[in-house]
């Protein structure tokens, strides 16, 4: 029987996503059988981390309550500083992931935020990350609450639980663009585009902020400039289906053939995803792109209609993706009490 350390090393060599998640689930079962509380925690943490960063997050939402229950049940785990910090990091990931599932109510999300804040305070941590994540969620719910949390985030000190300086500036870019302050957004982005600050999701996430902003402003040249620096970084990656969706929306206006090629490559990634938010952004992009096909009166040569859709012709294809995008957008808007996602679907002139 391999040791738990050997089990951890072996699944880290597997492909990301389902193969690795399956092996970690087997390791969790083994740790549970032996009632090794440290590894009961650590394997669940590995499972949660893999789900978060392979782009799905569905499995993270399932495993997090188990991880938190084990942490609270066994006081000796709370004596380990590394485990205490990892619990807070897990909480950070979950307050970011929970809003991506419309079946998680606003009341439940706010409950997660309250618990996260309490645990940060209990461990003497800065509330910077709490304010940052809450501001991101409330951008689509209540702009005043988002702004209040954003300015508290800017004033709070960063610490080891924070996302770091790079994402600190990326959040500023997102907020300033959301309130149409392009000048401040560009100034904050300089800290990222200089290349001095590093993060796994940057600069592509910041490029995406500007693509989306300029796209819906009708400045297609500027949106395209950022798109050229972004597509090769995100295409084929399930973590960036939202960015791919925005690129499809842009190409619906500027280059339908390029959009068709990007759709063909990434539809299988979309079909495999269980993340409702990522799927919704991709569907909005697909709706825009296929609406352009219908407007032009033909589907571009080489475009692959997924066989499971059972549609033929540009108008029928466009109607299918419009229905799917509208239904998914409505679920988020109903939960959030706004019409942000529906407006994203409807406001692009095609």
Beta strands, then each sheet from edge to edge (+ up, - down):
end
